């Protein structure tokens, strides 16, 4: 498979005047398409996401791909109440143990405890006799125009939800995923909705699917149900029902995702790129070999947003080093080769094996505010990321402390603003010469998805080299038919 590192107009439909008019006439029947978020109370949460050069970004085998990083500024959204999106009891994210540096290994994770998966309650007004005067017919939600937003909340192009999403049936192919890994990422993604929706209200955007009546409450209900099924099946020590095509057909609606490229490029299937975590040798101190630092910002000296002043070239040339004009404003936390730095910027997360035998993950934290320029060589990019040391692979999050712990094989990076966080994606794909259905969660994003309605980036694993990654990627096709699963009502 080709591996290319990939990685907002808020579509509210509050319609307060229509609601008042209806209530004056004795009430209106509530359509499922009406935003259940409108009547919700706000819930307690925590953090504006950043996007890394491949936070998520895949690597291109032939050439470097655009880096992807977290979304920066959350937009204002009316937060739903706990009854709308939160289960009555949320478990803490599972503990992730750092893996070894071997290729294709993923951190081992403790199975989350049993969660309260009671379906969210959505209260709608009672139906009433229609008024004698029938108002003019409104445009169908699925054919209404939707503005696709970029990471700065600016509309980039318009389309209809029906242009890319339509009900369909899943193929009757074997379903493939690691059950414990999927459970972990499902729980961690749900916890992000519960704990951080006020600080990061963009995750409450319904996106394109809301124009077809699929709300954030539906996505939470889907996450809850899948978590419940996996917990029950793992406890019973049986193959999960989520791998049974008949069970999937009975309990989930499948919505086919047709790619949409505003440039007019015709594409029958979704483009599937891959990104990876690479292990790199490095040092805690500067040496003749490892002479290029990874920096974290010095929080005690960063009241004036120093990170926005300098390009990547400024940083590499020594602006933060002894004698530089900003010495001490950023602190080196590890040293790599120059190429190792570019790899870290491109992928967003890196596992460094130090000379003393220890190893640590490092993940992008905040960037310098310079946009990634498509078509520009990686080393010539001016965008720069500051890093933080972390305990596991991190996905989407409005700030580094809140990022979702993710695992390879069940995580996709995608368009959080327009497709949405927590969407369950099924790929009808060729894997090692066989047709398989792969299930994963959109729990990561990046600059390449701002916006992007024709591509997903698959977290492939942890690899010791780009050659090992390339060998693994060749087992997968570059394009696949994609579906979004939503629990049936």
C-alpha positions as CSV (number, residue, x, y, z in Angstrom):
1,X,0.0,0.0,0.0
2,X,1.1,3.5,-0.6
3,X,1.8,5.2,2.7
4,X,1.3,8.9,2.8
5,X,1.2,10.8,6.0
6,X,-2.2,12.4,6.2
7,X,-3.7,13.9,8.6
8,X,-14.5,24.0,10.6
9,X,-18.8,26.9,9.7
10,X,-20.5,24.9,12.5
11,X,-23.5,23.2,11.1
12,X,-25.9,24.1,13.8
13,X,-29.6,23.8,13.1
14,X,-31.0,25.4,16.3
15,X,-34.1,26.8,14.5
16,X,-35.3,28.7,17.6
17,X,-37.9,30.7,15.8
18,X,-39.5,27.6,14.2
19,X,-39.7,26.0,17.7
20,X,-41.3,29.1,19.2
21,X,-43.8,29.2,16.3
22,X,-44.6,25.5,16.8
23,X,-45.1,25.9,20.6
24,X,-47.4,28.8,20.1
25,X,-49.6,26.7,17.9
26,X,-49.7,23.9,20.4
27,X,-46.5,22.0,19.7
28,X,-44.8,20.2,16.8
29,X,-43.7,16.7,16.2
30,X,-39.9,16.5,16.6
31,X,-38.1,15.0,13.7
32,X,-35.1,12.8,14.4
33,X,-33.0,15.2,12.3
34,X,-33.6,18.0,14.8
35,X,-30.5,18.5,16.9
36,X,-30.8,16.8,20.2
37,X,-27.9,19.0,21.3
38,X,-30.2,22.0,21.2
39,X,-32.1,21.0,24.4
40,X,-29.1,19.7,26.3
41,X,-27.3,20.9,29.3
42,X,-23.6,21.3,29.3
43,X,-21.4,18.6,30.8
44,X,-18.2,18.7,32.8
45,X,-15.0,18.2,30.7
46,X,-11.3,19.5,30.2
47,X,-9.1,21.4,26.9
48,X,-7.6,23.6,21.2
49,X,-6.1,20.7,19.5
50,X,-3.0,20.8,17.7
51,X,-2.2,18.7,14.6
52,X,1.3,17.2,14.0
53,X,3.1,16.8,10.8
54,X,1.7,13.5,10.9
55,X,-0.1,13.8,13.9
56,X,-1.3,12.2,11.7
57,X,0.3,12.0,8.6
58,X,1.3,9.0,6.7
59,X,4.6,8.6,5.1
60,X,4.9,8.4,1.4
61,X,7.2,5.7,0.2
62,X,8.1,7.6,-2.9
63,X,8.1,11.0,-1.3
64,X,7.3,12.6,2.0
65,X,3.6,13.2,2.5
66,X,2.0,16.2,4.2
67,X,2.2,16.2,7.9
68,X,-0.9,16.1,9.9
69,X,-1.5,17.6,13.3
70,X,-4.1,18.3,15.8
71,X,-6.8,20.9,15.3
72,X,-5.9,24.2,16.9
73,X,-8.9,26.3,17.9
74,X,-12.2,24.7,19.1
75,X,-15.2,26.5,17.8
76,X,-18.2,27.5,19.9
77,X,-20.8,24.8,20.1
78,X,-23.8,24.2,22.4
79,X,-22.7,21.3,24.6
80,X,-25.1,18.4,25.1
81,X,-26.2,17.2,28.5
82,X,-25.0,14.1,30.2
83,X,-28.3,12.5,29.3
84,X,-27.4,13.1,25.6
85,X,-23.9,11.8,25.3
86,X,-22.5,10.5,28.5
87,X,-23.0,7.1,30.1
88,X,-23.9,7.2,33.7
89,X,-20.4,5.9,34.7
90,X,-17.2,6.3,32.6
91,X,-14.2,4.3,33.2
92,X,-10.7,5.7,33.3
93,X,-8.6,5.2,30.2
94,X,-6.7,1.9,30.2
95,X,-3.0,1.9,31.1
96,X,-0.8,1.4,28.1
97,X,2.5,-0.2,28.4
98,X,5.3,0.9,26.1
99,X,6.1,-1.7,23.5
100,X,9.5,-3.0,22.5
101,X,11.1,-1.6,19.4
102,X,10.3,-4.6,17.2
103,X,8.2,-4.0,14.1
104,X,4.5,-4.4,14.2
105,X,4.2,-4.6,17.9
106,X,1.6,-2.6,19.8
107,X,1.4,-1.7,23.5
108,X,-0.3,-4.1,25.7
109,X,-3.4,-2.7,27.4
110,X,-5.5,-3.6,30.4
111,X,-9.1,-4.4,29.5
112,X,-11.3,-1.7,30.8
113,X,-13.8,-2.5,33.5
114,X,-17.4,-3.0,32.8
115,X,-19.0,0.3,31.7
116,X,-22.5,1.5,32.2
117,X,-23.7,1.4,28.7
118,X,-27.3,2.5,29.2
119,X,-28.4,4.1,25.9
120,X,-28.5,7.9,26.1
121,X,-32.0,9.4,26.7
122,X,-33.1,12.0,24.1
123,X,-36.2,13.9,25.1
124,X,-38.2,15.4,22.2
125,X,-41.4,17.5,22.3
126,X,-44.6,15.6,22.2
127,X,-46.4,15.4,18.8
128,X,-49.4,17.7,18.4
129,X,-52.0,18.3,15.9
130,X,-50.5,20.2,12.9
131,X,-51.6,23.8,12.5
132,X,-54.2,24.6,9.8
133,X,-51.7,26.8,7.9
134,X,-48.9,24.6,6.6
135,X,-45.6,26.4,6.3
136,X,-43.6,26.3,3.1
137,X,-41.8,23.0,2.6
138,X,-38.2,23.1,3.8
139,X,-35.2,21.6,2.0
140,X,-34.6,18.0,2.9
141,X,-31.6,17.8,5.4
142,X,-29.8,15.3,3.2
143,X,-30.0,17.6,0.2
144,X,-29.2,20.8,2.2
145,X,-25.9,22.5,1.5
146,X,-23.1,21.8,3.9
147,X,-20.0,23.9,4.3
148,X,-16.8,21.9,4.7
149,X,-14.5,23.7,7.2
150,X,-10.8,23.8,7.6
151,X,-8.8,23.8,10.9
152,X,-9.4,27.5,11.3
153,X,-13.1,27.3,10.9
154,X,-13.2,28.7,7.4
155,X,-15.5,27.3,4.8
156,X,-13.5,25.7,1.9
157,X,-16.2,24.3,-0.3
158,X,-19.9,23.3,-0.2
159,X,-21.6,20.0,-0.9
160,X,-24.6,17.9,0.1
161,X,-24.4,15.0,2.5
162,X,-26.1,12.8,0.0
163,X,-23.2,13.4,-2.4
164,X,-21.0,11.1,-0.2
165,X,-23.2,9.2,2.3
166,X,-25.9,6.6,1.4
167,X,-27.3,3.6,3.1
168,X,-25.8,0.3,2.0
169,X,-25.3,-3.4,2.9
170,X,-21.9,-4.6,4.1
171,X,-20.3,-7.4,2.0
172,X,-20.3,-10.8,3.6
173,X,-16.6,-11.0,4.2
174,X,-14.6,-12.0,7.3
175,X,-14.3,-9.3,9.8
176,X,-10.9,-8.6,11.2
177,X,-9.7,-6.6,14.3
178,X,-8.0,-7.2,17.6
179,X,-10.8,-7.3,20.2
180,X,-8.9,-6.0,23.2
181,X,-7.3,-3.2,21.2
182,X,-10.6,-2.1,19.7
183,X,-12.2,-2.1,23.1
184,X,-9.4,0.1,24.5
185,X,-9.6,2.7,21.7
186,X,-13.5,2.7,21.9
187,X,-13.3,3.4,25.7
188,X,-10.6,6.1,25.3
189,X,-12.6,7.8,22.5
190,X,-15.8,7.8,24.5
191,X,-13.9,9.2,27.6
192,X,-12.7,12.1,25.5
193,X,-16.3,13.0,24.6
194,X,-17.3,12.8,28.2
195,X,-14.3,14.6,29.8
196,X,-13.3,17.2,27.2
197,X,-16.4,18.3,25.2
198,X,-16.6,21.7,26.9
199,X,-13.0,22.6,26.3
200,X,-13.1,21.1,22.8
201,X,-16.7,21.7,21.6
202,X,-15.7,20.9,17.9
203,X,-16.1,17.2,18.8
204,X,-19.9,18.0,19.2
205,X,-20.3,19.0,15.6
206,X,-22.6,16.6,13.8
207,X,-20.8,17.2,10.5
208,X,-22.1,15.9,7.2
209,X,-23.9,12.9,8.7
210,X,-26.0,15.2,10.9
211,X,-27.7,16.3,7.6
212,X,-29.0,12.7,7.4
213,X,-30.2,12.6,11.0
214,X,-27.1,11.0,12.6
215,X,-26.3,13.0,15.7
216,X,-23.5,13.0,18.2
217,X,-25.9,11.2,20.6
218,X,-26.2,8.4,18.0
219,X,-22.4,8.1,17.8
220,X,-22.2,7.9,21.6
221,X,-24.9,5.2,21.6
222,X,-22.9,3.3,19.0
223,X,-19.7,3.5,21.1
224,X,-21.6,2.4,24.2
225,X,-23.1,-0.6,22.5
226,X,-19.9,-1.8,21.0
227,X,-18.1,-1.4,24.3
228,X,-20.8,-3.4,26.1
229,X,-20.7,-6.2,23.5
230,X,-16.9,-6.5,23.6
231,X,-16.8,-6.5,27.4
232,X,-19.5,-9.2,27.6
233,X,-17.8,-11.4,25.0
234,X,-14.3,-11.0,26.4
235,X,-15.6,-11.8,29.9
236,X,-17.3,-14.9,28.5
237,X,-14.1,-15.9,26.7
238,X,-15.8,-16.2,23.3
239,X,-15.3,-14.7,19.8
240,X,-17.0,-11.4,19.8
241,X,-20.4,-11.0,18.1
242,X,-19.0,-7.9,16.4
243,X,-17.2,-10.3,14.1
244,X,-20.5,-12.0,13.1
245,X,-21.9,-10.4,9.9
246,X,-25.5,-11.3,10.8
247,X,-25.1,-9.6,14.2
248,X,-23.7,-6.5,12.5
249,X,-26.5,-6.5,10.0
250,X,-29.1,-6.8,12.8
251,X,-27.8,-4.1,15.1
252,X,-26.0,-1.6,12.9
253,X,-26.9,0.6,10.0
254,X,-24.2,0.7,7.3
255,X,-23.6,4.0,5.5
256,X,-21.4,3.8,2.4
257,X,-18.9,6.6,2.2
258,X,-18.2,7.7,-1.4
259,X,-15.1,9.9,-1.7
260,X,-15.5,13.6,-2.6
261,X,-12.7,15.6,-4.0
262,X,-13.5,19.3,-4.5
263,X,-10.8,19.5,-7.2
264,X,-13.0,17.2,-9.3
265,X,-10.7,14.2,-9.2
266,X,-12.9,11.1,-9.8
267,X,-12.3,8.4,-7.2
268,X,-14.5,5.3,-6.8
269,X,-13.1,4.3,-3.4
270,X,-11.6,6.0,-0.4
271,X,-7.9,6.4,-0.5
272,X,-6.3,4.6,2.4
273,X,-2.8,5.7,3.4
274,X,-0.9,4.5,6.4
275,X,1.2,6.1,9.2
276,X,3.4,4.5,11.7
277,X,5.5,5.0,14.8
278,X,9.2,4.6,14.0
279,X,11.8,3.7,16.5
280,X,14.9,5.9,16.3
281,X,18.2,5.9,18.1
282,X,18.9,9.0,20.1
283,X,20.5,10.6,23.1
284,X,19.5,12.6,26.1
285,X,22.5,14.8,25.6
286,X,24.0,16.3,22.4
287,X,26.6,14.2,20.7
288,X,28.5,14.3,17.4
289,X,25.9,11.9,15.9
290,X,22.7,13.0,17.7
291,X,23.1,16.8,17.4
292,X,19.5,17.9,16.5
293,X,17.3,18.6,19.5
294,X,13.6,17.9,20.0
295,X,12.3,20.9,21.9
296,X,9.5,21.4,24.4
297,X,8.5,25.0,25.3
298,X,9.6,26.4,28.6
299,X,6.2,27.1,30.1
300,X,7.6,29.5,32.7
301,X,8.9,31.8,29.9
302,X,6.2,31.5,27.3
303,X,3.6,34.2,28.2
304,X,4.2,35.9,24.8
305,X,3.7,32.8,22.6
306,X,7.3,32.6,21.6
307,X,6.6,29.5,19.5
308,X,4.9,31.6,16.8
309,X,8.0,33.7,16.2
310,X,10.3,31.1,14.6
311,X,10.2,28.8,11.6
312,X,11.6,25.3,11.6
313,X,14.7,26.7,9.9
314,X,15.1,29.2,12.7
315,X,14.9,26.5,15.3
316,X,17.3,24.2,13.5
317,X,19.8,27.0,13.1
318,X,20.1,27.4,16.8
319,X,17.8,30.2,18.0
320,X,17.2,28.4,21.3
321,X,20.8,27.3,21.8
322,X,23.4,29.0,23.9
323,X,24.1,32.3,22.2
324,X,20.8,32.3,20.3
325,X,18.3,35.2,20.7
326,X,15.7,33.0,22.4
327,X,18.1,30.9,24.5
328,X,16.3,29.1,27.3
329,X,12.8,29.7,25.9
330,X,12.6,26.1,24.7
331,X,14.2,23.1,26.3
332,X,15.8,20.2,24.5
333,X,14.3,16.9,25.7
334,X,16.1,14.5,23.3
335,X,18.6,14.6,20.5
336,X,18.2,12.9,17.1
337,X,19.9,13.1,13.7
338,X,18.6,15.8,11.4
339,X,16.7,13.1,9.4
340,X,15.3,11.8,12.7
341,X,13.9,15.2,13.5
342,X,12.1,15.3,10.1
343,X,10.7,11.8,10.7
344,X,9.4,12.9,14.1
345,X,7.8,16.0,12.6
346,X,6.2,14.0,9.8
347,X,4.7,11.2,12.0
348,X,3.9,13.2,15.1
349,X,4.9,10.5,17.4
350,X,8.3,8.8,17.7
351,X,9.8,6.1,20.0
352,X,13.4,6.9,20.8
353,X,15.8,4.2,21.9
354,X,18.5,5.9,24.0
355,X,22.1,5.0,24.3
356,X,21.6,3.9,28.0
357,X,19.1,1.2,26.9
358,X,15.9,3.1,27.9
359,X,13.2,4.2,25.5
360,X,10.4,6.8,25.5
361,X,7.6,8.1,23.3
362,X,7.5,11.7,22.2
363,X,4.5,13.4,20.8
364,X,3.8,16.7,19.2
365,X,2.4,19.3,21.6
366,X,2.1,22.7,19.9
367,X,3.2,24.2,16.6
368,X,4.4,27.6,15.4
369,X,1.2,28.5,13.7
370,X,2.6,28.2,10.2
371,X,0.5,26.1,7.8
372,X,1.8,23.0,6.2
373,X,2.2,23.7,2.4
374,X,1.2,20.8,0.2
375,X,3.7,20.1,-2.6
376,X,6.7,21.6,-0.6
377,X,9.6,19.3,0.3
378,X,9.6,18.1,3.9
379,X,12.8,19.8,4.9
380,X,11.7,23.1,3.3
381,X,8.5,23.2,5.3
382,X,8.5,26.1,7.8
383,X,6.0,24.5,10.1
384,X,7.6,23.3,13.3
385,X,6.3,21.3,16.2
386,X,7.3,21.3,19.9
387,X,7.2,18.0,21.6
388,X,6.4,16.4,24.9
389,X,7.4,13.1,26.4
390,X,4.3,10.8,26.7
391,X,3.6,7.3,28.0
392,X,1.9,5.9,24.9
393,X,0.9,6.5,21.3
394,X,-1.4,9.5,21.2
395,X,-4.2,10.4,18.8
396,X,-6.5,13.4,18.7
397,X,-6.8,15.9,21.5
398,X,-7.2,19.6,22.0
399,X,-4.0,19.7,24.1
400,X,-1.3,17.2,24.8
401,X,-2.5,16.1,28.3
402,X,-6.0,15.3,26.8
403,X,-5.0,13.3,23.7
404,X,-6.6,10.0,23.1
405,X,-4.4,6.9,23.7
406,X,-4.6,4.9,20.5
407,X,-3.4,1.6,19.2
408,X,-2.3,0.3,15.8
409,X,-4.7,-1.8,13.7
410,X,-7.9,-0.2,15.1
411,X,-7.2,3.6,14.7
412,X,-7.9,5.9,11.7
413,X,-6.8,9.5,11.4
414,X,-9.5,11.5,9.5
415,X,-11.5,14.7,9.2
416,X,-12.7,15.3,12.7
417,X,-14.6,18.5,11.8
418,X,-16.6,17.3,8.9
419,X,-16.7,13.5,9.3
420,X,-16.4,13.5,13.1
421,X,-14.6,12.0,16.0
422,X,-15.6,8.5,17.1
423,X,-17.1,7.3,13.8
424,X,-16.8,3.5,13.4
425,X,-15.4,2.8,10.0
426,X,-15.4,-0.5,8.1
427,X,-13.1,-1.0,5.2
428,X,-13.8,-3.6,2.6
429,X,-10.2,-4.1,1.7
430,X,-7.7,-6.6,0.3
431,X,-5.3,-7.7,3.0
432,X,-2.6,-10.2,2.2
433,X,-4.4,-11.3,-0.9
434,X,-7.8,-11.9,0.9
435,X,-10.9,-9.8,1.1
436,X,-11.5,-8.6,4.6
437,X,-13.6,-6.1,6.5
438,X,-11.4,-4.1,8.9
439,X,-13.1,-2.2,11.7
440,X,-11.5,0.9,13.4
441,X,-12.3,4.2,15.0
442,X,-11.6,7.7,13.8
443,X,-9.6,8.8,16.9
444,X,-6.9,10.9,15.3
445,X,-6.5,13.7,12.7
446,X,-3.9,16.0,11.1
447,X,-3.4,18.9,8.8
448,X,-3.9,16.8,5.7
449,X,-7.6,16.4,6.9
450,X,-8.5,20.0,6.9
451,X,-10.8,19.3,5.2
452,X,-10.5,15.9,3.5
453,X,-13.5,13.8,2.5
454,X,-11.7,11.3,0.3
455,X,-9.0,9.7,2.5
456,X,-8.3,8.0,5.8
457,X,-4.9,7.3,7.4
458,X,-4.5,3.9,9.0
459,X,-2.2,3.5,12.1
460,X,-0.2,0.5,10.9
461,X,2.1,-0.2,13.8
462,X,5.5,0.4,15.3
463,X,8.5,-0.2,13.0
464,X,12.3,-0.1,13.3
465,X,12.8,1.3,9.9
466,X,11.0,2.7,6.9
467,X,11.9,-0.4,4.9
468,X,10.1,-2.6,7.4
469,X,7.1,-0.3,7.3
470,X,7.1,-0.4,3.5
471,X,7.1,-4.2,3.5
472,X,4.1,-4.2,5.8
473,X,2.2,-1.6,3.8
474,X,2.5,-3.6,0.6
475,X,0.1,-6.2,2.1
476,X,-2.8,-3.6,1.9
477,X,-4.5,-2.0,-1.1
478,X,-4.2,1.7,-1.6
479,X,-8.0,2.1,-2.0
480,X,-11.0,0.5,-0.3
481,X,-14.7,0.8,-0.1
482,X,-15.6,2.4,3.2
483,X,-18.7,2.3,5.4
484,X,-19.7,4.1,8.6
485,X,-21.5,2.0,11.2
486,X,-24.2,3.5,13.4
487,X,-26.3,1.5,15.9
488,X,-29.8,0.9,14.6
489,X,-32.6,2.8,16.3
